[in-house]
Amino acid sequence: MKLSEINIRDPFILPENGKYYMYGTRGAGCWAGEKAPNMGFDVYISTDLENWSEPQEVFSASDDFWATHNFWAPEVHKYNDKFYMFASFKNADRNRGTQILVADTPDGKFKPISDYPVTPEEWMSLDGTLYIDTNGAPHIVFCHEHCQIKNGTVCELQLSDDLSKAVSEPRTLFAGSDPWWARKEHNNWVTDGPFLYRGESGRLYMIWSSFTDSGYVQAVSYSDNGDISGNWKHDLPLLAEKDGGHGMIFKGFDGKLYLILHRPNNNPMERPVLTEICEVDGHLETKQ
């Protein structure tokens, strides 16, 4: 398969042992209600970023799994020699949240490591990602949703060393209304899809998505002290200025730095789009 044939949102690529493993929200039925066709996650595998395997299911909800819909935004991170999936779920009686699953291999069958999400039970939360701080402690960075609080935020929690539970209170890093370029979408300030990347300069970047006058965008922020504890500054340029976002950054086996995101932001037309990027004078930019 080519990227243009793959209908997923929120693409995430893990390079591992000479192969690229790509995960994402299934495009079909991603906005549907309970027991929709997206009750699981797949992986697509490539060696060259051009030709991809057919989807291989890596998680399917068992009959006793608590969630029934909104199976969204799976990310897979290698941590302590295992592979951990951070993904969002919901049911009719429980708020959406990010739960963590584990497998021995990136294409293995993932299983939950706890009964419920690690994000706060009383919050509508999504799009959790893993960050390891400069002291080696694991954190989840996630969004407290605009659909609950109107002005969405990006927050963090420290996790236990085995990633099974939160060991701190949630802390807000910034709000969707903070950047000067941000605009409301349906009367809300949106925060979506945070991902952290340590630049060659040592700067800690966060890419995330929101809306401007031109639509859904891929934004860049950075920490002023190089760690999760810093103040977050909102940067330019935007990595995608129109109709593309919820991306992540990875380094290819060719040594190049890539951004992958979905475009357009319109179901069921979204496809993963790959762009080479670079770091120039402390800023992330698309490669010219």
C-alpha positions as CSV (number, residue, x, y, z in Angstrom):
1,M,0.0,0.0,0.0
2,K,1.0,3.6,-0.5
3,L,0.3,6.3,2.1
4,S,-2.4,7.7,-0.3
5,E,-4.3,4.4,0.1
6,I,-4.3,4.3,3.9
7,N,-7.3,5.9,5.6
8,I,-6.1,6.8,9.2
9,R,-6.1,9.8,11.4
10,D,-3.4,10.7,13.9
11,P,-0.6,8.8,12.3
12,F,2.3,7.7,14.5
13,I,5.5,6.0,13.2
14,L,7.9,3.9,15.4
15,P,11.3,3.1,13.7
16,E,12.6,-0.2,15.1
17,N,15.1,-2.7,13.9
18,G,15.1,-1.5,10.3
19,K,11.4,-1.3,9.9
20,Y,8.8,1.5,10.3
21,Y,5.7,0.7,12.2
22,M,2.8,3.0,11.6
23,Y,-0.3,3.2,13.8
24,G,-3.4,5.5,13.7
25,T,-7.1,6.0,14.3
26,R,-9.0,3.9,11.9
27,G,-10.7,6.3,9.4
28,A,-13.9,4.2,9.0
29,G,-16.3,4.9,11.8
30,C,-13.9,7.0,13.9
31,W,-16.7,9.4,14.8
32,A,-19.4,6.8,15.1
33,G,-21.0,5.7,18.4
34,E,-20.8,2.5,20.3
35,K,-19.6,-0.8,18.7
36,A,-18.4,1.1,15.6
37,P,-15.9,-0.3,13.1
38,N,-13.0,1.3,14.9
39,M,-13.0,-1.0,17.9
40,G,-9.3,-1.7,17.5
41,F,-6.0,-0.6,16.1
42,D,-3.8,-1.7,13.3
43,V,-0.1,-1.5,12.3
44,Y,1.2,-0.9,8.8
45,I,4.9,-1.9,8.3
46,S,7.4,-0.5,5.8
47,T,11.2,-0.6,5.2
48,D,11.3,2.5,2.9
49,L,8.4,4.8,4.0
50,E,6.9,4.4,0.5
51,N,5.6,0.9,0.4
52,W,3.5,-0.4,3.3
53,S,2.0,-3.7,4.3
54,E,-1.7,-4.3,4.6
55,P,-3.1,-3.5,8.0
56,Q,-2.3,-6.0,10.8
57,E,-4.5,-5.8,13.9
58,V,-2.6,-5.2,17.1
59,F,-5.4,-4.5,19.5
60,S,-9.1,-5.5,19.5
61,A,-11.5,-4.9,22.3
62,S,-12.4,-8.0,24.2
63,D,-16.0,-8.5,25.4
64,D,-15.0,-7.4,28.9
65,F,-13.0,-4.3,27.8
66,W,-14.6,-1.2,29.4
67,A,-14.6,1.1,26.4
68,T,-17.2,1.0,23.5
69,H,-16.2,3.8,21.2
70,N,-13.7,6.7,20.4
71,F,-10.8,4.3,19.9
72,W,-8.4,7.1,19.0
73,A,-4.8,8.2,18.4
74,P,-2.6,5.1,19.3
75,E,1.0,5.9,19.9
76,V,3.7,3.2,20.5
77,H,6.8,4.0,22.5
78,K,9.7,1.7,23.4
79,Y,10.3,1.8,27.1
80,N,12.3,-0.6,29.3
81,D,12.6,-3.1,26.4
82,K,8.8,-3.3,25.9
83,F,6.4,-1.5,23.6
84,Y,3.7,0.7,25.2
85,M,0.7,1.9,23.4
86,F,-1.0,5.2,24.6
87,A,-4.5,5.4,23.2
88,S,-7.8,7.2,24.0
89,F,-11.1,5.4,24.7
90,K,-14.6,6.2,26.0
91,N,-17.9,4.6,26.9
92,A,-21.4,6.0,27.6
93,D,-20.8,6.1,31.3
94,R,-17.1,7.0,31.6
95,N,-15.2,10.0,30.4
96,R,-12.8,9.7,27.5
97,G,-9.2,9.1,28.7
98,T,-5.8,7.8,27.7
99,Q,-5.1,4.2,28.7
100,I,-1.8,2.4,28.4
101,L,-1.3,-1.0,26.8
102,V,1.8,-3.2,26.4
103,A,3.3,-5.8,24.0
104,D,6.6,-7.5,23.6
105,T,7.0,-6.5,20.0
106,P,5.8,-3.5,18.0
107,D,3.5,-5.7,15.9
108,G,2.4,-7.9,18.8
109,K,-1.0,-8.0,20.5
110,F,-1.3,-5.1,22.9
111,K,-2.9,-5.7,26.3
112,P,-4.0,-3.1,28.9
113,I,-1.6,-2.7,31.9
114,S,-4.4,-1.3,34.1
115,D,-8.2,-1.5,34.2
116,Y,-8.8,2.1,33.2
117,P,-7.1,5.3,31.8
118,V,-4.3,7.0,33.8
119,T,-5.8,10.4,33.0
120,P,-8.1,11.9,35.6
121,E,-11.4,10.0,35.8
122,E,-13.5,13.2,36.1
123,W,-11.8,14.8,33.1
124,M,-12.6,14.5,29.4
125,S,-9.0,13.8,28.2
126,L,-7.3,12.5,25.1
127,D,-4.2,12.2,23.0
128,G,-1.7,11.1,25.7
129,T,2.0,10.8,24.8
130,L,5.0,9.6,26.7
131,Y,7.8,11.9,27.9
132,I,10.9,10.9,29.9
133,D,12.2,13.9,31.9
134,T,15.8,14.8,32.4
135,N,15.8,12.8,35.7
136,G,14.6,9.7,33.9
137,A,11.0,9.9,35.3
138,P,8.1,9.0,32.9
139,H,5.3,11.5,32.3
140,I,2.1,11.5,30.2
141,V,1.4,14.7,28.3
142,F,-2.2,14.9,27.2
143,C,-5.1,17.3,26.5
144,H,-7.9,18.3,28.8
145,E,-10.6,18.6,26.3
146,H,-12.3,21.8,25.1
147,C,-15.6,19.9,25.0
148,Q,-15.6,19.9,28.8
149,I,-13.8,23.1,29.7
150,K,-14.3,25.3,26.5
151,N,-10.6,26.5,26.6
152,G,-8.8,23.2,26.1
153,T,-5.4,22.7,27.8
154,V,-2.3,20.6,27.4
155,C,-1.4,19.0,30.8
156,E,1.1,16.5,32.3
157,L,1.1,13.9,35.0
158,Q,4.1,12.0,36.3
159,L,3.6,8.2,36.0
160,S,4.9,5.3,38.1
161,D,8.0,3.6,36.7
162,D,5.9,0.8,35.3
163,L,3.5,3.3,33.7
164,S,0.5,1.7,35.4
165,K,-0.8,4.8,37.3
166,A,-0.4,8.5,37.9
167,V,1.8,9.5,40.8
168,S,1.2,13.3,40.7
169,E,-1.6,15.7,40.4
170,P,-2.2,17.0,36.8
171,R,-0.4,20.2,35.9
172,T,-1.5,22.6,33.1
173,L,1.3,23.5,30.6
174,F,-0.7,25.9,28.5
175,A,-4.2,26.7,27.2
176,G,-5.5,26.6,23.7
177,S,-6.2,30.4,23.8
178,D,-2.5,31.2,24.7
179,P,-0.9,31.5,21.2
180,W,-1.6,34.8,19.4
181,W,-2.5,33.0,16.2
182,A,-5.2,30.7,17.8
183,R,-8.8,31.0,16.8
184,K,-12.0,29.4,18.3
185,E,-13.5,26.4,16.5
186,H,-17.3,26.2,17.2
187,N,-16.8,28.6,20.1
188,N,-14.1,26.5,21.7
189,W,-10.3,26.8,22.0
190,V,-8.9,23.4,20.8
191,T,-5.8,21.5,22.0
192,D,-5.0,18.3,20.2
193,G,-2.3,15.7,19.7
194,P,0.8,16.8,21.7
195,F,4.1,15.2,20.9
196,L,7.5,16.0,22.4
197,Y,10.8,16.0,20.5
198,R,14.3,16.8,21.8
199,G,16.1,18.8,19.1
200,E,19.8,18.5,18.1
201,S,20.2,21.8,19.8
202,G,18.9,20.3,23.1
203,R,15.7,22.4,22.9
204,L,12.6,20.5,24.0
205,Y,9.8,21.0,21.4
206,M,6.2,20.1,21.6
207,I,4.1,19.9,18.4
208,W,0.4,20.0,18.8
209,S,-2.7,21.0,16.8
210,S,-5.4,23.7,17.0
211,F,-7.2,26.1,14.7
212,T,-6.3,29.4,13.0
213,D,-8.4,31.4,10.5
214,S,-7.1,29.0,7.8
215,G,-8.3,25.9,9.7
216,Y,-6.6,22.9,11.4
217,V,-2.8,23.4,11.8
218,Q,0.3,21.8,13.1
219,A,1.9,24.1,15.8
220,V,5.2,24.2,17.5
221,S,6.0,25.2,21.1
222,Y,9.2,24.8,23.2
223,S,10.1,24.7,26.9
224,D,12.2,27.6,28.2
225,N,14.3,25.4,30.5
226,G,14.6,22.3,28.2
227,D,12.3,20.1,30.3
228,I,8.6,19.5,31.1
229,S,8.9,21.8,34.1
230,G,9.6,24.9,32.0
231,N,7.3,27.6,30.7
232,W,6.1,26.9,27.2
233,K,6.7,29.4,24.4
234,H,4.7,29.4,21.2
235,D,6.8,29.5,18.1
236,L,6.6,30.1,14.4
237,P,6.6,28.9,11.7
238,L,3.6,26.5,11.9
239,L,4.6,23.2,10.4
240,A,1.3,22.9,8.6
241,E,-0.7,26.1,8.0
242,K,-3.9,24.6,6.7
243,D,-6.0,21.4,7.0
244,G,-3.3,19.2,8.4
245,G,-2.3,18.2,11.9
246,H,-2.1,15.7,14.8
247,G,1.4,14.8,13.8
248,M,4.6,13.4,15.3
249,I,8.3,13.6,14.6
250,F,10.8,10.8,14.0
251,K,14.2,10.3,12.6
252,G,14.4,7.9,9.6
253,F,17.0,5.2,9.1
254,D,18.3,7.6,6.3
255,G,19.2,10.1,9.0
256,K,16.5,12.5,7.9
257,L,14.0,14.1,10.3
258,Y,10.4,13.6,9.3
259,L,7.0,15.0,10.3
260,I,3.9,12.8,9.7
261,L,0.4,14.1,10.1
262,H,-3.0,13.5,8.6
263,R,-4.5,15.7,5.8
264,P,-7.2,16.7,5.1
265,N,-8.9,17.0,8.5
266,N,-12.1,15.6,6.9
267,N,-13.5,12.1,7.5
268,P,-13.2,9.8,5.6
269,M,-10.7,11.6,3.3
270,E,-7.8,11.9,5.7
271,R,-4.5,10.2,4.8
272,P,-1.0,10.2,6.4
273,V,1.3,12.8,4.8
274,L,5.0,12.7,5.3
275,T,7.2,15.8,5.2
276,E,11.0,16.2,5.8
277,I,11.7,18.9,8.4
278,C,14.8,20.4,9.9
279,E,15.9,22.4,12.9
280,V,17.3,25.9,12.0
281,D,18.5,28.3,14.7
282,G,16.3,26.7,17.4
283,H,13.2,26.5,15.2
284,L,11.5,23.5,13.5
285,E,10.8,24.1,9.8
286,T,9.8,22.1,6.8
287,K,12.7,21.3,4.6
288,Q,12.9,23.5,1.5
